[in-house]
Amino acid sequence: MSFDIPQRPLGKAPRWVAILVLGFFLLAGVWNAVSLGVRDTAHVADIEQRLDKGEKVDMDLYRQVHAAVARGEDYYQVALQGNRDFTFPTKPFVTVRTPILAWGAALWGDFGWRVIAVLLWMANAAAWFVALNGQASRRERDAAGILSLLFGAAAFIPEVAFSHELVGGLLISLALALSSTRCWIGALVAAVLGIAVRELAAPFLLAWAALALVTGRRRELAGVLIAGLLVAIGLWLHAQGVAGARLPGDETSPGWLGMFGPSLPLYGIHVTTLLQVLPNWLAGPLGVLPLLGWIALGGRSGALAALWFAGFIAATAIFARQENFYWMGLFVPAYGVGLAFVPRALADLWRAIRPAAATNPTPA
């Protein structure tokens, strides 16, 4: 038994559902415009407080680790020593980044990662243009490609070579674009690589597996499960590497149950994209509306995107601490592509809200 995911689901929604959806996103956009300023103030205060305590910036740690690994030192030894020097925890093992960026930098340098980021930036735009063929209009496909380029502009910052979230996000976004095409095996490869860079992206495979299960795509489900097994093995090996270099007096993480609500992930989206250069009254709605666009697209692409983005926003809202806003780099650049489908969302919602006017014209 399988379930067919409808195209343009908002146009088929009951009137009361359409009213609720439209009202929710309108209010969310206004609320986000206000909350961005509040979160920015909290972020600045948090940075000042951490610096006063003698804490250092994460990127400095990753630069230090890259340089040491390039000299031939063992990744886990230098990474955990770096965490100690920066007063960062080493327990549990996920507090230590996976070695992919450092190992890669040892092979092709930090500049090589910058080149790879730009190549992934271009590949994402091309992939969305191709993947949406037959599901979106030419205008929407053009807009999707342009929005992918705009929302992926962080690929050009020098620090991208040390940002596990941005590199992982570029790979996960490419996987999302390819997942509904004939190149879905390539999408799995991109997803596994993205999770290898930043294990926090692992729920993407859970969302994909759930979608493959309900739509009856057994071969695809098997592929996703195999990918999940590879990820699990890789994380186990990473955990062993961390455990082998850990010392008895190492710090333990205070845990993750920040309960900051959706304002934190939306702020993370804001500061990891070009939305940060816009005034808050405009950036606020633009930070929320992409999710509406993905819901409006429907089909497998829209459903997987909406499930991944909504699920990760919810998880970040519950678990992230103030300083974890950068997790949202995993959305770069695919999240912003959803803006291409906002016009269809508004049109479909309007038709759903006013069905009588469309189907029962007044007699002459």
C-alpha positions in Angstrom: 0.0 0.0 0.0 1.4 3.4 -1.0 0.3 7.0 -0.7 0.5 9.5 -3.6 1.7 12.9 -2.4 -0.5 15.5 -4.2 0.9 18.4 -6.2 -0.2 21.9 -5.0 -1.8 20.5 -1.8 -2.9 24.0 -0.6 -5.3 24.3 -3.5 -7.1 21.2 -2.3 -7.2 22.2 1.3 -10.6 22.9 3.1 -11.5 26.5 3.4 -10.9 26.6 7.2 -7.5 25.0 6.8 -6.5 27.5 4.1 -7.5 30.4 6.4 -5.5 29.0 9.3 -2.4 28.4 7.1 -2.6 31.9 5.6 -3.2 33.5 9.0 -0.4 31.5 10.6 2.3 32.5 8.1 1.2 36.2 8.1 1.4 36.4 11.8 4.7 34.4 11.9 6.3 36.8 9.4 5.3 39.8 11.5 6.4 38.1 14.7 9.8 37.1 13.2 10.4 40.7 12.1 10.1 41.7 15.7 12.0 38.8 17.2 15.1 39.2 15.0 16.1 42.3 16.9 15.5 40.6 20.2 17.6 37.6 19.2 20.4 39.8 17.8 20.7 41.6 21.1 20.8 38.3 23.0 23.5 37.0 20.6 25.7 40.1 21.1 25.3 39.8 24.9 26.1 36.1 24.8 29.3 36.6 22.8 30.4 39.4 25.2 29.7 37.1 28.2 31.6 34.2 26.7 34.6 36.3 25.8 34.7 37.8 29.3 34.9 34.2 30.6 38.0 33.7 28.5 36.2 31.5 25.9 37.5 31.7 22.3 35.8 31.6 18.9 35.0 28.2 17.3 36.5 29.1 14.0 39.9 29.7 15.7 39.8 26.2 17.0 39.1 24.7 13.6 41.9 26.8 12.0 44.3 25.4 14.7 43.2 21.8 14.1 43.5 22.1 10.3 47.0 23.5 10.6 48.1 20.7 13.0 46.6 17.9 10.9 48.3 19.4 7.8 51.6 19.0 9.6 50.9 15.3 10.0 49.5 15.2 13.6 46.7 12.9 14.6 43.3 14.5 14.2 41.7 13.2 17.4 44.7 14.1 19.5 44.8 17.7 18.3 41.0 18.1 18.1 40.5 17.1 21.7 43.5 19.0 23.0 42.1 22.0 21.1 38.7 21.6 22.9 40.5 21.5 26.2 42.5 24.7 25.3 39.3 26.4 24.3 37.5 25.2 27.4 35.1 23.2 25.2 33.7 19.8 26.2 34.7 16.5 24.7 31.7 14.5 26.1 29.6 13.3 24.5 31.5 12.5 21.3 29.3 14.8 19.2 30.9 17.8 20.9 34.0 17.0 18.7 33.6 17.7 15.0 34.1 14.9 12.5 37.5 14.9 10.9 36.4 15.3 7.3 37.1 19.0 6.9 40.5 18.7 8.6 41.5 15.6 6.6 40.4 17.3 3.4 42.4 20.4 4.2 45.5 18.3 4.7 45.0 17.0 1.2 44.0 20.1 -0.8 44.3 22.9 1.7 41.7 25.3 3.1 41.6 27.0 -0.3 40.5 23.6 -1.8 37.5 23.6 0.4 36.6 27.1 -0.7 36.8 26.0 -4.3 34.6 22.9 -3.5 32.1 25.2 -1.8 31.8 27.4 -4.9 31.4 24.3 -7.1 28.6 23.0 -4.8 27.0 26.5 -4.9 26.8 26.3 -8.7 25.7 22.7 -8.7 22.8 23.5 -6.4 21.5 26.2 -8.7 21.7 23.9 -11.7 20.2 20.9 -9.9 17.1 22.9 -8.8 16.5 24.1 -12.3 16.6 20.6 -13.6 14.9 18.8 -10.7 11.8 21.1 -10.9 11.2 20.3 -14.6 7.7 19.1 -15.0 6.7 20.2 -11.5 7.2 23.9 -11.7 6.7 26.6 -14.3 9.7 28.0 -16.2 9.4 31.2 -14.2 9.5 29.2 -11.0 12.5 27.2 -12.1 14.4 30.3 -13.1 13.5 31.9 -9.7 14.6 28.7 -7.9 18.0 28.8 -9.5 18.5 32.5 -8.7 17.3 32.1 -5.1 19.7 29.1 -4.7 22.5 31.4 -5.7 21.4 34.2 -3.5 20.8 32.1 -0.4 24.0 30.2 -0.9 26.2 33.3 -1.0 27.9 32.2 2.2 29.8 29.7 0.0 32.1 32.6 -0.8 33.1 33.6 2.7 36.7 32.6 3.6 35.5 30.9 6.8 33.5 28.3 4.7 36.6 26.1 4.8 36.1 25.8 8.6 32.3 25.7 8.7 31.0 22.2 9.0 27.4 23.5 8.8 27.9 25.4 5.6 29.7 22.7 3.7 27.3 20.1 5.1 24.4 22.3 4.1 25.6 22.7 0.5 25.8 18.9 0.3 22.4 18.2 1.9 20.8 20.9 -0.3 22.2 19.2 -3.4 20.9 15.8 -2.1 17.5 17.4 -1.6 17.4 18.7 -5.2 18.5 15.4 -6.7 16.3 13.2 -4.5 13.3 13.3 -6.7 15.2 12.8 -10.0 16.7 9.8 -11.7 19.9 10.7 -9.9 18.6 9.8 -6.5 21.6 7.5 -5.9 23.8 10.5 -6.4 21.6 12.3 -3.9 22.2 9.6 -1.3 26.0 10.0 -1.9 25.7 13.7 -1.4 23.6 13.2 1.8 26.1 10.7 3.3 28.9 13.1 2.6 27.0 16.0 4.1 26.3 14.0 7.2 29.9 12.9 7.4 30.9 16.6 7.5 28.2 17.5 10.0 26.4 14.6 11.7 23.7 17.0 12.8 22.2 16.6 9.3 21.4 12.9 9.9 17.6 13.5 10.4 17.5 14.3 6.7 17.9 10.6 6.0 15.1 9.9 8.5 12.8 12.3 6.7 13.7 10.7 3.3 13.2 7.2 4.6 9.7 8.1 6.0 8.7 9.6 2.7 10.0 6.6 0.7 8.1 4.3 3.1 4.7 6.0 2.8 5.0 6.4 -1.0 5.9 2.7 -1.5 9.3 3.3 -3.1 10.9 0.1 -1.8 14.1 0.3 -3.8 14.6 3.9 -2.7 13.9 3.0 0.9 16.4 0.2 0.8 19.0 2.7 -0.5 18.3 5.2 2.2 18.5 2.5 4.9 21.9 1.4 3.5 23.0 5.0 3.6 21.8 5.2 7.2 23.8 2.1 8.0 27.0 3.7 6.6 26.3 6.8 8.6 25.9 4.8 11.7 29.2 3.0 11.2 30.9 6.2 10.5 29.6 7.8 13.6 30.6 4.8 15.7 34.1 5.0 14.3 34.1 8.7 15.2 33.0 8.0 18.7 35.8 5.5 19.1 38.3 8.0 17.9 37.1 10.6 20.4 37.0 8.1 23.2 40.6 7.0 22.5 41.9 10.6 22.9 39.7 11.7 25.8 41.3 12.4 29.2 39.7 11.8 32.7 39.4 15.6 33.4 37.7 16.6 30.2 34.7 18.8 30.2 31.2 17.4 29.7 28.6 19.3 27.7 25.8 20.9 29.8 23.3 19.3 27.4 20.9 20.6 24.8 17.5 21.7 26.0 17.6 25.4 25.4 13.9 25.8 24.7 14.4 29.1 22.9 11.5 28.5 20.6 11.4 29.2 16.8 13.0 32.6 17.2 16.4 31.0 17.5 16.4 28.8 14.3 14.8 31.7 12.4 17.6 34.0 13.6 20.1 31.3 12.5 18.6 31.4 9.0 18.8 35.2 9.0 22.5 35.4 9.9 23.7 32.6 7.6 22.1 34.1 4.5 21.9 37.5 2.7 18.7 38.1 4.7 21.0 39.7 7.3 21.6 42.7 4.9 17.9 43.5 4.7 15.9 45.5 7.2 14.1 43.3 9.8 10.6 44.3 8.6 11.4 42.7 5.3 13.8 40.0 6.4 11.3 38.7 9.0 8.6 37.6 6.5 11.2 36.4 4.0 12.7 34.1 6.7 9.4 32.4 7.2 7.7 32.3 3.8 10.1 29.7 2.2 8.5 27.0 4.3 5.1 28.0 3.0 6.5 27.8 -0.5 7.8 24.3 0.0 4.4 23.2 1.4 2.7 24.7 -1.6 4.9 22.9 -4.1 3.8 19.4 -3.0 4.9 16.2 -4.6 7.9 14.4 -3.4 10.3 17.4 -3.6 8.0 19.7 -1.7 7.1 17.0 0.9 10.7 16.1 1.7 11.8 19.7 1.8 8.9 20.7 4.1 9.4 17.7 6.4 13.2 18.3 6.7 13.0 22.0 7.2 10.0 22.0 9.6 11.4 19.1 11.6 14.8 20.6 12.0 13.4 24.1 12.9 11.3 22.4 15.5 14.2 20.4 16.9 16.5 23.5 17.0 13.7 25.4 18.7 13.6 22.8 21.5 17.2 21.7 21.9 19.6 24.4 20.7 21.3 26.7 23.1 21.8 30.4 22.3 25.2 29.9 20.7 23.9 27.0 18.5 22.1 29.3 16.0 24.7 28.5 13.4 23.2 25.0 13.1 20.9 26.6 10.5 23.8 26.7 8.1 22.6 23.3 7.2 19.7 24.9 5.3 22.0 26.8 2.9 20.9 27.3 0.2 17.9 25.0 -0.3 15.6 26.6 2.3 15.5 29.9 0.4 14.5 28.2 -2.8 11.0 27.8 -1.3 10.4 31.6 -1.9 10.0 30.7 -5.6 6.7 28.9 -4.8 5.2 31.6 -2.5 3.2 33.1 -5.4 1.5 29.8 -6.1 1.0 29.3 -2.4 -0.9 32.6 -2.1 -2.9 31.9 -5.3 -3.9 28.4 -4.1 -4.8 29.6 -0.7 -6.9 32.4 -2.1 -8.8 29.9 -4.4 -9.3 27.6 -1.4 -10.7 30.4 0.7 -13.1 31.7 -2.0 -14.4 28.5 -3.6 -17.9 29.8 -3.9 -16.9 32.7 -6.1 -15.0 30.4 -8.4 -17.6 27.6 -8.7 -21.0 29.3 -8.2 -21.1 32.5 -10.3 -24.0 34.8 -9.6 -26.9 34.3 -12.1 -27.5 37.2 -14.6 
